[in-house]
Amino acid sequence: MTMEAQELFESLQQGDWDPDINGDRLNDLLDCFYHGFPVTKILSLIRSKDGKLVRAGSWLLCETGIRACEFFNETRLLIASSDWPL
């Protein structure tokens, strides 16, 4: 990992990334979750009003697998999101 977990997470929240250019940051952050970074951090992303953060959070939520099972009820926020095209 090139940045520490908290720095990666904060740069994501501040919008200092573009998913088309810096997708590797999401992969680095996913790796941090696999190595103990609190999965609860994803909740702030999927609860965000910023569609880019919601999409990043939903991807991370899916990829963390069993680590995120306790947040299954939160996925209703994603289902109800108006950000997704029909």
Beta strands, then each sheet from edge to edge (+ up, - down):
end
